[in-house]
Amino acid sequence: MSKPGSSPAKLRLSQSLRFAIEAGNILARPSQNLGEFVVGAEIVELLRLVDSQGGSQGLCRELRKNLEAALSHIPSEQELPHLLKDLEEAGVLLTAGRRGSGPVGAGTDRFADSWIQWAMLADSCRVERYAEAIRAKAPHHKHALDLGAGSGILSFLLLQAGLPRVSAIEESGAAAQLKKTVRRALNSCGQDLLTQKLEVHASNSANVSLSPKADLIVSELFGHDPFSEGMIGCLRDAQKRLGKEAACIPHSVTVHGSFAKIANPQLKSRLKQWHEARQPHGQKKASSPSVATALSLFRQAYGKSQDWDTLSFPFSLRAGEFSLVGESKALFRAALSPVPPPRKLRSSPPTRLKPPSDMDWTAAGLTPAGDVICFLVWFEAELSEGVSISSLPGHAHHCHHWEPLVLPLVSSPEKGKLLSVESGLDDTECHLHIEIREGSRVLAAR
């Protein structure tokens, strides 16, 4: 808090802050491991103002003005039914007693896209490794939860492996065909659901309750950044509310990293031009320049206007289009069975990393031989003991559905100096942050 007479403190909202409405109360939770507390409408508006202006200056005046203005926007008796219908169609309100009520937001229901589901089904390694892990676990469990079920492939594998009961949760439009698809596939395999039960919840898992609770939770909620689809929060909530001492597939996920020499022509050209545009010397002014010169000058101007010190992106690489140089290291590991509290995932002890010992540099990420070097990040998920999948092309159990993350170098390492790699999750637990340092100098980050 600022002392009286001092400058107002800069304030920001915690990115992990979440609200819920239960029993007529607005509940606020700063993070998953902290308790909930009741807040009034005026507090919600106060937090909105803090988020929009980042400080306390004039808050009281703005708060009073906004709340008074809100009174004039209260819907009339005629407007209220239309407003409630709009909120229901947006997925904010659910119709009581209807299992299938969930968000239908047109244009935002990405996972209802049949081609996205097909792309995941076409990844044979992904499906086969999950099938292997499920077959190993199935005999020891009676009720499985398929969290983020998508097309229903994991529910199908669970029932095929003999699980007596499977509860599938899918909030996208893909849920509409899930049960029919699974039944048809089981019938084609000479199996029916006479002695097994499949129930589908077309909703977000936060809106679902199970009785009895599941003793096995299976999910595939990985992105290129393995945490970007909200896997950590979903699993933690499911383990707390929907499972009873439930085992989990996957069991853990580990993030790895290494310097890499890029051979893919498109990525190599793109990174080389990016590095050249960042060089401080630039080009001299030119009157009536050629298109190529004008483009180079524009790239430099554009690059100088961007904050690219934390640039990273996924890129589809094939084995043979890159080579790891120097040592590769495990940077960050998240246990998933059970998921630890958030404070355990904010950061891990720094990893010591040796840079490539035989590498000369003309500039950040560039060598005299014309090679382009970046830092490559990938994940490996342990589904069950001895069964894993990886996003690294060329790995024995590489799944082509995911792409490794590319971190361009903003500074080159010096020979013989040990590097420090810090990694962890942000406040939302949906974004992996990585920072590679040589002392106080940052070489790459996301």
N, C-alpha and C positions, 0 to 999 in steps of 0.2 A: 504493500500500500504506500502511496505517496504521503509524505508528511505535509501538514498544513502549510501553505505558502510556497511549496515546491511546485515544479511543473507537473501537470497531470501525467500519470503513468500511461504508457502505451499498453493496451490490452488486446488480447485475442482469445477466441474460443478454442478450447481443446478440440482437436480434430476427431477425437473418439467419443465426443459428447453425443448421446442418443436420447430421444424422447419416446415415451410410450403413454398411452391412455388406458388406464385400468380402473374399473369400478367408478368411473366418473372423475378420476383424478388424473392430472398431468404429472407424469413421473419423469425425472431427469436422472441419467446415469452418466457420470464423467468417463468411466471406462468399465470394461467387463468385470474387473475384480473389485470395484468399489460399489457401495450400496446405492440404492435409489432413494430419492427424496421427492416430496411433493412440491410442485411450483405452481404459481397462479399465472393467469394470462398476462398480468403486468410484467412478471419476470421473463416470460418467453419474449415479450416485445422488447424488454430491456436488453436481453442477450442479442436479439436481432440488431438492435441499434449499435451495440458494442462491436458486433461483427462487421457492420457496414462502415463505421467511422473509426474504429480502432482506438478509441480513447474515451475519457469520461467528461470531456469538455461539453457543456450544454446538454448533458443527457437528460437531466430532470425536465427541462423545458420541452425537449423533443418527445420524451415519453408521455408527458401530459397531453401534448398536442395530438399525438398519434392515437392515444386511447380515446380522446374526445371525438376525433374524426371517425374512429371505428364505429361509434354509436350510430352514425348516420348511414353506415353500410350494412346494418343488420337486415337480413332478408325478410321480405314480407311473407304473409301466409301463402300467397300465390306463388312466390319465387322459391320458397323452401323445398317443395318436392323436386323441382328441376335441379336445384343445387345438390340435394342428396343423391339424385340419379347420376349426376356428373361425377360425384365423389366415388360412387360405387363402380362406375365404368373405368375410373382411373385406378381402381384397386385399393383406394384408401379405406373404403367401407366394404364389408363382406356381408352377404345375405345370410342371416342366421339359419343354421340347419342345412345349408347347401355345401357339400364337400367340394364341389367343383368351382366355387367362386374364387377368382383370383384376378390379378391385373391383366388387362388386355391391351394396354397402351399401344395404339397403332404406331408403327415405325420404331418402337423401342423394344419390341419383343424379339431380340436378336436370336435367341436360342430356339425360337419356334421355326426358324428358317430350316427347311428340310435339307438344304445342301450343307449347312453347317453340321447338322446331325450326321449326314452321310459321310462327310469328311472324317468325322471321328470314328464312325463304323469302319471306314476303309483303312484305318490304321491297324493292320492285323496284329502287329507286335503289342500294341496297347491292349487290345481285346484279349489276346491269348495269355498275356501275363496276368491280367486281372482274373481270367478264368482259372489259371493255375493257383493263384492265391485263394480264390473262393473255394475251390475244391479241397484245399488243405484245411480251411477253417470250417466249412459247412457241417461236418459230422458232429461238431462240438456246440452247435447253436440251434435255437428253435425259432427265433424271430429276428429277421434282418431288416434294417432300415436302409433303403437306397436313397441317399441324400443328393438331390439335384439329378434326378433320374434320366432326364433328356429323352432319348428314343426308347428307353426301357431295356437296353442291352444288359446292364448289370442285374436288373431284376430277373431277366430271362436266365442269366447264368446262375443266379442264386437258386431259383426254382428248379432249374435243370440239375443242380447239385444236390437237391433234396431238401432244401429248407422248407419246413412246414408252413411258415408264414413270412410274407414279405410286404412291407409298407413302403411304397414309392412316393416320394415328394418331388414335385416339379412345378415351378410357378409359371413357366412359359406356356405358350399355346401347344407345345409338343405333348403336353399331358393328355390332350383330347384323344389321341390315337394310341396311347401307351398300352392300355390294358388289352385292346383288340390286337395290337401287334404282337404282344407277348403270348397271348393265347394261340394266335395263328402259328407262331414259331414253335411253341411247345407241341402243338398238334402235329406239325410237320416232323417233329422228332419222336412221334409216337408217345407223347406224354400229355396228360390233361390236368386240370386243377380240381379233380374230384376230392382228393385228400389234402390239397394245399390251398392256401388262401393268398390272393394278391389284392391289396387295397391301394387305390391311387388317391393322393391328396393333391389337387390342382391348386396349390397355394404356396406362399413363402413358408419355409419351415418354422418361422417365428409364430405363425398363426395356427400351427398344428399341435395337437396333443395325441398321444398314443396310449392305449390300454389293451393289453399289457405293454410294458415298455420293451424296447428292442435290446437284445443281448449281443448284437453284431451290427456295426454301422459301416456301410460301404459307400464310398464317394469318389468321384473324379472331378475335382473342382480346380484343376491346375490351369494356369495361363502360361504364357512365355515367361513372365515373372510368375513363379509358381503360386504366389500369394494374391495375385491381382483380382481373382474372382471371389474374394472374401472367404476362402476356405477356413481360415483360422477361426473367425467369429462364428461361422455356421457350425463347424464341428464342436466348438466349445459349448455353444448353446444346445446342440443336439445331445451331447454327452450329459449335460446337466439335466435337461428336461425330458428327453425322449428315449434315453437309454438307461439301463440299469447295469452298472459295472460292465459296460459293453466293450468288447474288443473292437478294433478299428482297422479297416483296410482303406488307405495306406496307413502304415505304422509310423513312418517318419519321412521327412524330406530334407535333403542336404544340398546346399548350394556350393558349387565348385567354381574356381576361376583360374585362368592362366593367360599369359601373353600369347598372342597368336599372330602368325604371318599369313596375310590374306592373299589368296590366289584367285578368288572369284573376280572376274573382270569388272563387273558392274560395281561391286562394293569397293574394290581397289581403286577404281577411277573416282568414285564419289568421295572416298576418304582422302585421296591424294589432293583433289581440288579443294576440299575443305581445309586441309592442313596448309596448302599454299595460300589460300585466302586469308589465313590467320597470321601470316608472317608480317612482322612489324615494318619491314622495308617498303612493301607495297610497290606500285609502279608509278612512273612519272606521269604527269598530266599529258594527255594527247589530244590534239585537235583533229577532228574528223577521223577517229580511230576505226579500225576494221571491226566487224561484228565480233570476232574472237577476242580482240583487245577490249572492246566495250563490255563484253560479257564478263571478262576477267576483272575489270574495274568494278563492275556492278557487284560481283560476288564479294570482293573485298569490302565494298561499302556496306553490303548487307550483313556480312560476317561481323563487322565492327559494331553493328547496331543490335546484335543478339548476345544474350548471356548463354553461352554454350559450354561453360565449365562443368556442367553436370549433364552433358548429353549422353543418352543411351537409347538404343532401339533394338527390336528383334529383327533378325535377318535370316532368310531361308538359305542355309549353306548345305552343300553336299560334302560327304567325305571326299577328300582330295582337293577341295577348294580352299583349304586352310591347313595349317600345321601348327601345333602347339609348340612354343619355344620356351625354354627354361622349365621351371617346375610348375606343376599344377597343384593346387591346394584346396582342401575343404574349407570354406569360409564361414559357413553358418549352417546350423542344424536345428530343425524344429521337430520336437517329438509331437506326435499326433494321437497317441494312445496311452494316456489322455493328453489333451492340449494343455500346456502349462499356462499360468496366469500371464497377463500382458507384460508385466515388468521383467519376466524371464526372456521375452522375445524382443525387447527394445534394442538390445545390442548383445554381442558376444565378445569374448576376449579377442583383442587384435591378433590377426594371423601374420606371422613373419614370412616374408616371401623374398626369394632371391631373384633379381632381374636376370634376363638372358646375359650370360657372361661373355659371349663372343659377338655382341651386337655393337656396331658403331651407328651413330645418329648424325644426320645432317640437320634435322629439326625434329620437333615432337612427332613421333610416330613414323618418321621417314628415315631410311638408311641410304648410304652412298650408292648401293646397288639398285635403288629404286623400289625396295620392298616397303610395304605399308604394314605397320605393326599396330595392333589394338589390344585391348584386354577383353577376353571372351568369358562369359558367365553362362553356366548351364546348371540344371538341377538333376538330381537322382532321387527317386522316390522308392523307399522300401515298402512294398505292398504287404509282404509277410516274410517270414524267415527264409532267406535265400532267393526271394523273388523280387526283382526290382525293374524299374523302367528309367530311361534317361532321355534328356532333350539334346544330348551331344551327338551330332552326326558321326557315324563310324563306331559308336559304342555298341557293344554286343546286343544290348537291349534298347536301341534307339527307337523312339516313337516319332515318326515324321510329322505328327500333328503339331508339335511344338518347335519353336525356333530358339537358338541360343541368343543371348543378349550381347550386343556389341557396345563396348565403351571406348570411344576414340581417346587417344592420349592427348592431353593438353600440355604436357611437359614430358620430357624423356628422362629415364633413370640414368644415374651415373654408375659406371662400372664399379662393382665391388661393394656397393652400398646396399644394406638390407632395407627392404621396404616393409611398411606396416599397412595391413588391409583391415579396415573397420567395417563391420556389416551388422545389419539388424533390420527390424521393421519399424515403420513410422507409426504415428498415433492411431491411424485407422487400421493397422495390421493388414493392409492391402497393398503395400508398396515396399519392396526391398530396397534399402539404401546401402550403397557400397562407396567407400572412399579409400583410394590407394595413395599413400603418402610416402615421401622420402624426407624425413624430418618434418619441417613445417610446409614443405612444397607438395601441392596436390598434383598427382599425375593423371588421375581419371576419377570420375565420381558419377553417381546417379542418385 
